[in-house]
Amino acid sequence: MSTIRLEQITGSDADLKMALTDARLPTDDIEDGGRTFFKALSADGRIVGFSGVERCDGDYLLRSVVVHPDRRGTGLGKAVVEATVASLDPGSGVFLATTSAAPFFARLGFSEVRRDSVPAAVLATRQLSSICPSSATIMRLTRPPT
């Protein structure tokens, strides 16, 4: 398991924007209010990836999880998700939308949920209401990552 440290950044961070763009993840709303982003640093202080969350009343939308291509397959994605989830209020629901990474997130304890079971505040986010296609898989954390 890779050890990482999260450092909070703003949505205007150039490295965040570049990493998301390179991974073909949306950047349309990253500078809007209500979002918190992190850069993930390795033990030697190198940026290895990014993550973000959006507060939705008592729940969260996990978003913008990306690991630099040369570091994928090393356990860093799992470490970034674990550290990000650990930073959230215990007991809150954690949701995400993905068009390509459902198997990865399923291994971390997320399960697919029907859109009609997602809290209204999560559905009202720009991610789920207009940016992600309606075909995106919506998932909820059902057990902590192990």
MODELLER restraints for C-alpha pairs under 7 A, 6 or more apart:
rsr = mdl.restraints
at = mdl.atoms
rsr.add(forms.Gaussian(group=physical.xy_distance, feature=features.Distance(at['CA:1:A'], at['CA:75:A']), mean=5.84, stdev=0.5))
rsr.add(forms.Gaussian(group=physical.xy_distance, feature=features.Distance(at['CA:2:A'], at['CA:75:A']), mean=5.85, stdev=0.5))
rsr.add(forms.Gaussian(group=physical.xy_distance, feature=features.Distance(at['CA:2:A'], at['CA:76:A']), mean=5.73, stdev=0.5))
rsr.add(forms.Gaussian(group=physical.xy_distance, feature=features.Distance(at['CA:2:A'], at['CA:79:A']), mean=6.34, stdev=0.5))
rsr.add(forms.Gaussian(group=physical.xy_distance, feature=features.Distance(at['CA:3:A'], at['CA:42:A']), mean=6.60, stdev=0.5))
rsr.add(forms.Gaussian(group=physical.xy_distance, feature=features.Distance(at['CA:3:A'], at['CA:43:A']), mean=6.65, stdev=0.5))
rsr.add(forms.Gaussian(group=physical.xy_distance, feature=features.Distance(at['CA:3:A'], at['CA:79:A']), mean=6.72, stdev=0.5))
rsr.add(forms.Gaussian(group=physical.xy_distance, feature=features.Distance(at['CA:4:A'], at['CA:40:A']), mean=6.11, stdev=0.5))
rsr.add(forms.Gaussian(group=physical.xy_distance, feature=features.Distance(at['CA:4:A'], at['CA:41:A']), mean=5.41, stdev=0.5))
rsr.add(forms.Gaussian(group=physical.xy_distance, feature=features.Distance(at['CA:4:A'], at['CA:42:A']), mean=4.83, stdev=0.5))
rsr.add(forms.Gaussian(group=physical.xy_distance, feature=features.Distance(at['CA:4:A'], at['CA:43:A']), mean=6.25, stdev=0.5))
rsr.add(forms.Gaussian(group=physical.xy_distance, feature=features.Distance(at['CA:4:A'], at['CA:79:A']), mean=6.63, stdev=0.5))
rsr.add(forms.Gaussian(group=physical.xy_distance, feature=features.Distance(at['CA:5:A'], at['CA:40:A']), mean=5.67, stdev=0.5))
rsr.add(forms.Gaussian(group=physical.xy_distance, feature=features.Distance(at['CA:5:A'], at['CA:41:A']), mean=5.16, stdev=0.5))
rsr.add(forms.Gaussian(group=physical.xy_distance, feature=features.Distance(at['CA:5:A'], at['CA:42:A']), mean=6.58, stdev=0.5))
rsr.add(forms.Gaussian(group=physical.xy_distance, feature=features.Distance(at['CA:6:A'], at['CA:38:A']), mean=5.69, stdev=0.5))
rsr.add(forms.Gaussian(group=physical.xy_distance, feature=features.Distance(at['CA:6:A'], at['CA:39:A']), mean=5.68, stdev=0.5))
rsr.add(forms.Gaussian(group=physical.xy_distance, feature=features.Distance(at['CA:6:A'], at['CA:40:A']), mean=4.70, stdev=0.5))
rsr.add(forms.Gaussian(group=physical.xy_distance, feature=features.Distance(at['CA:6:A'], at['CA:41:A']), mean=6.26, stdev=0.5))
rsr.add(forms.Gaussian(group=physical.xy_distance, feature=features.Distance(at['CA:7:A'], at['CA:38:A']), mean=5.22, stdev=0.5))
rsr.add(forms.Gaussian(group=physical.xy_distance, feature=features.Distance(at['CA:7:A'], at['CA:39:A']), mean=5.37, stdev=0.5))
rsr.add(forms.Gaussian(group=physical.xy_distance, feature=features.Distance(at['CA:7:A'], at['CA:40:A']), mean=6.55, stdev=0.5))
rsr.add(forms.Gaussian(group=physical.xy_distance, feature=features.Distance(at['CA:8:A'], at['CA:37:A']), mean=5.74, stdev=0.5))
rsr.add(forms.Gaussian(group=physical.xy_distance, feature=features.Distance(at['CA:8:A'], at['CA:38:A']), mean=4.34, stdev=0.5))
rsr.add(forms.Gaussian(group=physical.xy_distance, feature=features.Distance(at['CA:8:A'], at['CA:39:A']), mean=6.48, stdev=0.5))
rsr.add(forms.Gaussian(group=physical.xy_distance, feature=features.Distance(at['CA:9:A'], at['CA:37:A']), mean=5.40, stdev=0.5))
rsr.add(forms.Gaussian(group=physical.xy_distance, feature=features.Distance(at['CA:9:A'], at['CA:38:A']), mean=5.35, stdev=0.5))
rsr.add(forms.Gaussian(group=physical.xy_distance, feature=features.Distance(at['CA:9:A'], at['CA:39:A']), mean=6.66, stdev=0.5))
rsr.add(forms.Gaussian(group=physical.xy_distance, feature=features.Distance(at['CA:10:A'], at['CA:37:A']), mean=6.08, stdev=0.5))
rsr.add(forms.Gaussian(group=physical.xy_distance, feature=features.Distance(at['CA:11:A'], at['CA:30:A']), mean=4.86, stdev=0.5))
rsr.add(forms.Gaussian(group=physical.xy_distance, feature=features.Distance(at['CA:11:A'], at['CA:31:A']), mean=4.60, stdev=0.5))
rsr.add(forms.Gaussian(group=physical.xy_distance, feature=features.Distance(at['CA:11:A'], at['CA:37:A']), mean=6.44, stdev=0.5))
rsr.add(forms.Gaussian(group=physical.xy_distance, feature=features.Distance(at['CA:12:A'], at['CA:31:A']), mean=5.87, stdev=0.5))
rsr.add(forms.Gaussian(group=physical.xy_distance, feature=features.Distance(at['CA:16:A'], at['CA:50:A']), mean=6.62, stdev=0.5))
rsr.add(forms.Gaussian(group=physical.xy_distance, feature=features.Distance(at['CA:17:A'], at['CA:27:A']), mean=6.63, stdev=0.5))
rsr.add(forms.Gaussian(group=physical.xy_distance, feature=features.Distance(at['CA:20:A'], at['CA:26:A']), mean=6.71, stdev=0.5))
rsr.add(forms.Gaussian(group=physical.xy_distance, feature=features.Distance(at['CA:20:A'], at['CA:27:A']), mean=6.76, stdev=0.5))
rsr.add(forms.Gaussian(group=physical.xy_distance, feature=features.Distance(at['CA:20:A'], at['CA:64:A']), mean=6.85, stdev=0.5))
rsr.add(forms.Gaussian(group=physical.xy_distance, feature=features.Distance(at['CA:20:A'], at['CA:66:A']), mean=6.89, stdev=0.5))
rsr.add(forms.Gaussian(group=physical.xy_distance, feature=features.Distance(at['CA:25:A'], at['CA:64:A']), mean=6.93, stdev=0.5))
rsr.add(forms.Gaussian(group=physical.xy_distance, feature=features.Distance(at['CA:34:A'], at['CA:54:A']), mean=5.88, stdev=0.5))
rsr.add(forms.Gaussian(group=physical.xy_distance, feature=features.Distance(at['CA:34:A'], at['CA:55:A']), mean=6.23, stdev=0.5))
rsr.add(forms.Gaussian(group=physical.xy_distance, feature=features.Distance(at['CA:35:A'], at['CA:52:A']), mean=6.96, stdev=0.5))
rsr.add(forms.Gaussian(group=physical.xy_distance, feature=features.Distance(at['CA:35:A'], at['CA:53:A']), mean=5.79, stdev=0.5))
rsr.add(forms.Gaussian(group=physical.xy_distance, feature=features.Distance(at['CA:35:A'], at['CA:54:A']), mean=4.49, stdev=0.5))
rsr.add(forms.Gaussian(group=physical.xy_distance, feature=features.Distance(at['CA:35:A'], at['CA:55:A']), mean=6.81, stdev=0.5))
rsr.add(forms.Gaussian(group=physical.xy_distance, feature=features.Distance(at['CA:36:A'], at['CA:52:A']), mean=5.48, stdev=0.5))
rsr.add(forms.Gaussian(group=physical.xy_distance, feature=features.Distance(at['CA:36:A'], at['CA:53:A']), mean=5.38, stdev=0.5))
rsr.add(forms.Gaussian(group=physical.xy_distance, feature=features.Distance(at['CA:36:A'], at['CA:54:A']), mean=6.36, stdev=0.5))
rsr.add(forms.Gaussian(group=physical.xy_distance, feature=features.Distance(at['CA:37:A'], at['CA:51:A']), mean=5.75, stdev=0.5))
rsr.add(forms.Gaussian(group=physical.xy_distance, feature=features.Distance(at['CA:37:A'], at['CA:52:A']), mean=4.09, stdev=0.5))
rsr.add(forms.Gaussian(group=physical.xy_distance, feature=features.Distance(at['CA:37:A'], at['CA:53:A']), mean=6.50, stdev=0.5))
rsr.add(forms.Gaussian(group=physical.xy_distance, feature=features.Distance(at['CA:38:A'], at['CA:50:A']), mean=5.55, stdev=0.5))
rsr.add(forms.Gaussian(group=physical.xy_distance, feature=features.Distance(at['CA:38:A'], at['CA:51:A']), mean=5.31, stdev=0.5))
rsr.add(forms.Gaussian(group=physical.xy_distance, feature=features.Distance(at['CA:38:A'], at['CA:52:A']), mean=5.99, stdev=0.5))
rsr.add(forms.Gaussian(group=physical.xy_distance, feature=features.Distance(at['CA:39:A'], at['CA:47:A']), mean=6.53, stdev=0.5))
rsr.add(forms.Gaussian(group=physical.xy_distance, feature=features.Distance(at['CA:39:A'], at['CA:49:A']), mean=5.95, stdev=0.5))
rsr.add(forms.Gaussian(group=physical.xy_distance, feature=features.Distance(at['CA:39:A'], at['CA:50:A']), mean=4.45, stdev=0.5))
rsr.add(forms.Gaussian(group=physical.xy_distance, feature=features.Distance(at['CA:39:A'], at['CA:51:A']), mean=6.64, stdev=0.5))
rsr.add(forms.Gaussian(group=physical.xy_distance, feature=features.Distance(at['CA:40:A'], at['CA:47:A']), mean=5.71, stdev=0.5))
rsr.add(forms.Gaussian(group=physical.xy_distance, feature=features.Distance(at['CA:40:A'], at['CA:48:A']), mean=5.66, stdev=0.5))
rsr.add(forms.Gaussian(group=physical.xy_distance, feature=features.Distance(at['CA:40:A'], at['CA:49:A']), mean=5.03, stdev=0.5))
rsr.add(forms.Gaussian(group=physical.xy_distance, feature=features.Distance(at['CA:40:A'], at['CA:50:A']), mean=5.40, stdev=0.5))
rsr.add(forms.Gaussian(group=physical.xy_distance, feature=features.Distance(at['CA:40:A'], at['CA:80:A']), mean=6.59, stdev=0.5))
rsr.add(forms.Gaussian(group=physical.xy_distance, feature=features.Distance(at['CA:41:A'], at['CA:47:A']), mean=4.56, stdev=0.5))
rsr.add(forms.Gaussian(group=physical.xy_distance, feature=features.Distance(at['CA:41:A'], at['CA:48:A']), mean=5.70, stdev=0.5))
rsr.add(forms.Gaussian(group=physical.xy_distance, feature=features.Distance(at['CA:42:A'], at['CA:48:A']), mean=6.38, stdev=0.5))
rsr.add(forms.Gaussian(group=physical.xy_distance, feature=features.Distance(at['CA:48:A'], at['CA:67:A']), mean=5.81, stdev=0.5))
rsr.add(forms.Gaussian(group=physical.xy_distance, feature=features.Distance(at['CA:48:A'], at['CA:68:A']), mean=5.63, stdev=0.5))
rsr.add(forms.Gaussian(group=physical.xy_distance, feature=features.Distance(at['CA:48:A'], at['CA:71:A']), mean=6.81, stdev=0.5))
rsr.add(forms.Gaussian(group=physical.xy_distance, feature=features.Distance(at['CA:49:A'], at['CA:66:A']), mean=5.35, stdev=0.5))
rsr.add(forms.Gaussian(group=physical.xy_distance, feature=features.Distance(at['CA:49:A'], at['CA:67:A']), mean=4.02, stdev=0.5))
rsr.add(forms.Gaussian(group=physical.xy_distance, feature=features.Distance(at['CA:49:A'], at['CA:68:A']), mean=5.52, stdev=0.5))
rsr.add(forms.Gaussian(group=physical.xy_distance, feature=features.Distance(at['CA:50:A'], at['CA:64:A']), mean=6.78, stdev=0.5))
rsr.add(forms.Gaussian(group=physical.xy_distance, feature=features.Distance(at['CA:50:A'], at['CA:65:A']), mean=5.58, stdev=0.5))
rsr.add(forms.Gaussian(group=physical.xy_distance, feature=features.Distance(at['CA:50:A'], at['CA:66:A']), mean=5.33, stdev=0.5))
rsr.add(forms.Gaussian(group=physical.xy_distance, feature=features.Distance(at['CA:50:A'], at['CA:67:A']), mean=6.51, stdev=0.5))
rsr.add(forms.Gaussian(group=physical.xy_distance, feature=features.Distance(at['CA:51:A'], at['CA:63:A']), mean=6.29, stdev=0.5))
rsr.add(forms.Gaussian(group=physical.xy_distance, feature=features.Distance(at['CA:51:A'], at['CA:64:A']), mean=4.95, stdev=0.5))
rsr.add(forms.Gaussian(group=physical.xy_distance, feature=features.Distance(at['CA:51:A'], at['CA:65:A']), mean=4.17, stdev=0.5))
rsr.add(forms.Gaussian(group=physical.xy_distance, feature=features.Distance(at['CA:51:A'], at['CA:66:A']), mean=6.46, stdev=0.5))
rsr.add(forms.Gaussian(group=physical.xy_distance, feature=features.Distance(at['CA:52:A'], at['CA:62:A']), mean=6.05, stdev=0.5))
rsr.add(forms.Gaussian(group=physical.xy_distance, feature=features.Distance(at['CA:52:A'], at['CA:63:A']), mean=4.98, stdev=0.5))
rsr.add(forms.Gaussian(group=physical.xy_distance, feature=features.Distance(at['CA:52:A'], at['CA:64:A']), mean=5.32, stdev=0.5))
rsr.add(forms.Gaussian(group=physical.xy_distance, feature=features.Distance(at['CA:52:A'], at['CA:65:A']), mean=6.61, stdev=0.5))
rsr.add(forms.Gaussian(group=physical.xy_distance, feature=features.Distance(at['CA:53:A'], at['CA:60:A']), mean=6.29, stdev=0.5))
rsr.add(forms.Gaussian(group=physical.xy_distance, feature=features.Distance(at['CA:53:A'], at['CA:61:A']), mean=5.43, stdev=0.5))
rsr.add(forms.Gaussian(group=physical.xy_distance, feature=features.Distance(at['CA:53:A'], at['CA:62:A']), mean=4.60, stdev=0.5))
rsr.add(forms.Gaussian(group=physical.xy_distance, feature=features.Distance(at['CA:53:A'], at['CA:63:A']), mean=5.56, stdev=0.5))
rsr.add(forms.Gaussian(group=physical.xy_distance, feature=features.Distance(at['CA:54:A'], at['CA:60:A']), mean=5.49, stdev=0.5))
rsr.add(forms.Gaussian(group=physical.xy_distance, feature=features.Distance(at['CA:54:A'], at['CA:61:A']), mean=5.01, stdev=0.5))
rsr.add(forms.Gaussian(group=physical.xy_distance, feature=features.Distance(at['CA:54:A'], at['CA:62:A']), mean=6.67, stdev=0.5))
rsr.add(forms.Gaussian(group=physical.xy_distance, feature=features.Distance(at['CA:55:A'], at['CA:61:A']), mean=6.57, stdev=0.5))
rsr.add(forms.Gaussian(group=physical.xy_distance, feature=features.Distance(at['CA:56:A'], at['CA:121:A']), mean=5.17, stdev=0.5))
rsr.add(forms.Gaussian(group=physical.xy_distance, feature=features.Distance(at['CA:56:A'], at['CA:122:A']), mean=5.51, stdev=0.5))
rsr.add(forms.Gaussian(group=physical.xy_distance, feature=features.Distance(at['CA:57:A'], at['CA:121:A']), mean=6.32, stdev=0.5))
rsr.add(forms.Gaussian(group=physical.xy_distance, feature=features.Distance(at['CA:58:A'], at['CA:92:A']), mean=5.96, stdev=0.5))
rsr.add(forms.Gaussian(group=physical.xy_distance, feature=features.Distance(at['CA:59:A'], at['CA:92:A']), mean=5.00, stdev=0.5))
rsr.add(forms.Gaussian(group=physical.xy_distance, feature=features.Distance(at['CA:59:A'], at['CA:93:A']), mean=4.64, stdev=0.5))
rsr.add(forms.Gaussian(group=physical.xy_distance, feature=features.Distance(at['CA:59:A'], at['CA:94:A']), mean=6.00, stdev=0.5))
rsr.add(forms.Gaussian(group=physical.xy_distance, feature=features.Distance(at['CA:60:A'], at['CA:93:A']), mean=6.15, stdev=0.5))
rsr.add(forms.Gaussian(group=physical.xy_distance, feature=features.Distance(at['CA:60:A'], at['CA:94:A']), mean=4.86, stdev=0.5))
rsr.add(forms.Gaussian(group=physical.xy_distance, feature=features.Distance(at['CA:60:A'], at['CA:95:A']), mean=6.17, stdev=0.5))
rsr.add(forms.Gaussian(group=physical.xy_distance, feature=features.Distance(at['CA:61:A'], at['CA:94:A']), mean=5.83, stdev=0.5))
rsr.add(forms.Gaussian(group=physical.xy_distance, feature=features.Distance(at['CA:61:A'], at['CA:95:A']), mean=4.82, stdev=0.5))
rsr.add(forms.Gaussian(group=physical.xy_distance, feature=features.Distance(at['CA:61:A'], at['CA:96:A']), mean=5.40, stdev=0.5))
rsr.add(forms.Gaussian(group=physical.xy_distance, feature=features.Distance(at['CA:61:A'], at['CA:122:A']), mean=6.66, stdev=0.5))
rsr.add(forms.Gaussian(group=physical.xy_distance, feature=features.Distance(at['CA:62:A'], at['CA:94:A']), mean=6.54, stdev=0.5))
rsr.add(forms.Gaussian(group=physical.xy_distance, feature=features.Distance(at['CA:62:A'], at['CA:95:A']), mean=5.95, stdev=0.5))
rsr.add(forms.Gaussian(group=physical.xy_distance, feature=features.Distance(at['CA:62:A'], at['CA:96:A']), mean=5.10, stdev=0.5))
rsr.add(forms.Gaussian(group=physical.xy_distance, feature=features.Distance(at['CA:63:A'], at['CA:96:A']), mean=6.41, stdev=0.5))
rsr.add(forms.Gaussian(group=physical.xy_distance, feature=features.Distance(at['CA:67:A'], at['CA:76:A']), mean=6.98, stdev=0.5))
rsr.add(forms.Gaussian(group=physical.xy_distance, feature=features.Distance(at['CA:67:A'], at['CA:77:A']), mean=6.05, stdev=0.5))
rsr.add(forms.Gaussian(group=physical.xy_distance, feature=features.Distance(at['CA:82:A'], at['CA:145:A']), mean=6.06, stdev=0.5))
rsr.add(forms.Gaussian(group=physical.xy_distance, feature=features.Distance(at['CA:94:A'], at['CA:140:A']), mean=5.62, stdev=0.5))
rsr.add(forms.Gaussian(group=physical.xy_distance, feature=features.Distance(at['CA:94:A'], at['CA:141:A']), mean=5.45, stdev=0.5))
rsr.add(forms.Gaussian(group=physical.xy_distance, feature=features.Distance(at['CA:95:A'], at['CA:139:A']), mean=5.50, stdev=0.5))
rsr.add(forms.Gaussian(group=physical.xy_distance, feature=features.Distance(at['CA:95:A'], at['CA:140:A']), mean=4.35, stdev=0.5))
rsr.add(forms.Gaussian(group=physical.xy_distance, feature=features.Distance(at['CA:95:A'], at['CA:141:A']), mean=6.41, stdev=0.5))
rsr.add(forms.Gaussian(group=physical.xy_distance, feature=features.Distance(at['CA:96:A'], at['CA:138:A']), mean=5.71, stdev=0.5))
rsr.add(forms.Gaussian(group=physical.xy_distance, feature=features.Distance(at['CA:96:A'], at['CA:139:A']), mean=5.32, stdev=0.5))
rsr.add(forms.Gaussian(group=physical.xy_distance, feature=features.Distance(at['CA:96:A'], at['CA:140:A']), mean=6.54, stdev=0.5))
rsr.add(forms.Gaussian(group=physical.xy_distance, feature=features.Distance(at['CA:97:A'], at['CA:136:A']), mean=5.95, stdev=0.5))
rsr.add(forms.Gaussian(group=physical.xy_distance, feature=features.Distance(at['CA:97:A'], at['CA:137:A']), mean=5.49, stdev=0.5))
rsr.add(forms.Gaussian(group=physical.xy_distance, feature=features.Distance(at['CA:97:A'], at['CA:138:A']), mean=4.46, stdev=0.5))
rsr.add(forms.Gaussian(group=physical.xy_distance, feature=features.Distance(at['CA:97:A'], at['CA:139:A']), mean=6.29, stdev=0.5))
rsr.add(forms.Gaussian(group=physical.xy_distance, feature=features.Distance(at['CA:98:A'], at['CA:136:A']), mean=5.34, stdev=0.5))
rsr.add(forms.Gaussian(group=physical.xy_distance, feature=features.Distance(at['CA:98:A'], at['CA:137:A']), mean=5.28, stdev=0.5))
rsr.add(forms.Gaussian(group=physical.xy_distance, feature=features.Distance(at['CA:98:A'], at['CA:138:A']), mean=6.62, stdev=0.5))
rsr.add(forms.Gaussian(group=physical.xy_distance, feature=features.Distance(at['CA:99:A'], at['CA:136:A']), mean=4.75, stdev=0.5))
rsr.add(forms.Gaussian(group=physical.xy_distance, feature=features.Distance(at['CA:99:A'], at['CA:137:A']), mean=6.08, stdev=0.5))
rsr.add(forms.Gaussian(group=physical.xy_distance, feature=features.Distance(at['CA:102:A'], at['CA:137:A']), mean=6.98, stdev=0.5))
rsr.add(forms.Gaussian(group=physical.xy_distance, feature=features.Distance(at['CA:108:A'], at['CA:145:A']), mean=4.74, stdev=0.5))
rsr.add(forms.Gaussian(group=physical.xy_distance, feature=features.Distance(at['CA:108:A'], at['CA:146:A']), mean=6.88, stdev=0.5))
rsr.add(forms.Gaussian(group=physical.xy_distance, feature=features.Distance(at['CA:109:A'], at['CA:141:A']), mean=5.67, stdev=0.5))
rsr.add(forms.Gaussian(group=physical.xy_distance, feature=features.Distance(at['CA:109:A'], at['CA:142:A']), mean=5.73, stdev=0.5))
rsr.add(forms.Gaussian(group=physical.xy_distance, feature=features.Distance(at['CA:109:A'], at['CA:143:A']), mean=5.03, stdev=0.5))
rsr.add(forms.Gaussian(group=physical.xy_distance, feature=features.Distance(at['CA:109:A'], at['CA:144:A']), mean=6.08, stdev=0.5))
rsr.add(forms.Gaussian(group=physical.xy_distance, feature=features.Distance(at['CA:109:A'], at['CA:145:A']), mean=5.50, stdev=0.5))
rsr.add(forms.Gaussian(group=physical.xy_distance, feature=features.Distance(at['CA:110:A'], at['CA:139:A']), mean=5.76, stdev=0.5))
rsr.add(forms.Gaussian(group=physical.xy_distance, feature=features.Distance(at['CA:110:A'], at['CA:140:A']), mean=5.14, stdev=0.5))
rsr.add(forms.Gaussian(group=physical.xy_distance, feature=features.Distance(at['CA:110:A'], at['CA:141:A']), mean=4.10, stdev=0.5))
rsr.add(forms.Gaussian(group=physical.xy_distance, feature=features.Distance(at['CA:110:A'], at['CA:142:A']), mean=5.57, stdev=0.5))
rsr.add(forms.Gaussian(group=physical.xy_distance, feature=features.Distance(at['CA:111:A'], at['CA:139:A']), mean=5.12, stdev=0.5))
rsr.add(forms.Gaussian(group=physical.xy_distance, feature=features.Distance(at['CA:111:A'], at['CA:140:A']), mean=5.46, stdev=0.5))
rsr.add(forms.Gaussian(group=physical.xy_distance, feature=features.Distance(at['CA:111:A'], at['CA:141:A']), mean=6.36, stdev=0.5))
rsr.add(forms.Gaussian(group=physical.xy_distance, feature=features.Distance(at['CA:111:A'], at['CA:142:A']), mean=6.38, stdev=0.5))
rsr.add(forms.Gaussian(group=physical.xy_distance, feature=features.Distance(at['CA:112:A'], at['CA:137:A']), mean=6.65, stdev=0.5))
rsr.add(forms.Gaussian(group=physical.xy_distance, feature=features.Distance(at['CA:112:A'], at['CA:138:A']), mean=5.70, stdev=0.5))
rsr.add(forms.Gaussian(group=physical.xy_distance, feature=features.Distance(at['CA:112:A'], at['CA:139:A']), mean=4.21, stdev=0.5))
rsr.add(forms.Gaussian(group=physical.xy_distance, feature=features.Distance(at['CA:112:A'], at['CA:140:A']), mean=6.46, stdev=0.5))
rsr.add(forms.Gaussian(group=physical.xy_distance, feature=features.Distance(at['CA:113:A'], at['CA:138:A']), mean=5.80, stdev=0.5))
rsr.add(forms.Gaussian(group=physical.xy_distance, feature=features.Distance(at['CA:113:A'], at['CA:139:A']), mean=5.37, stdev=0.5))
rsr.add(forms.Gaussian(group=physical.xy_distance, feature=features.Distance(at['CA:113:A'], at['CA:140:A']), mean=6.56, stdev=0.5))
rsr.add(forms.Gaussian(group=physical.xy_distance, feature=features.Distance(at['CA:115:A'], at['CA:138:A']), mean=6.89, stdev=0.5))
rsr.add(forms.Gaussian(group=physical.xy_distance, feature=features.Distance(at['CA:123:A'], at['CA:129:A']), mean=6.03, stdev=0.5))
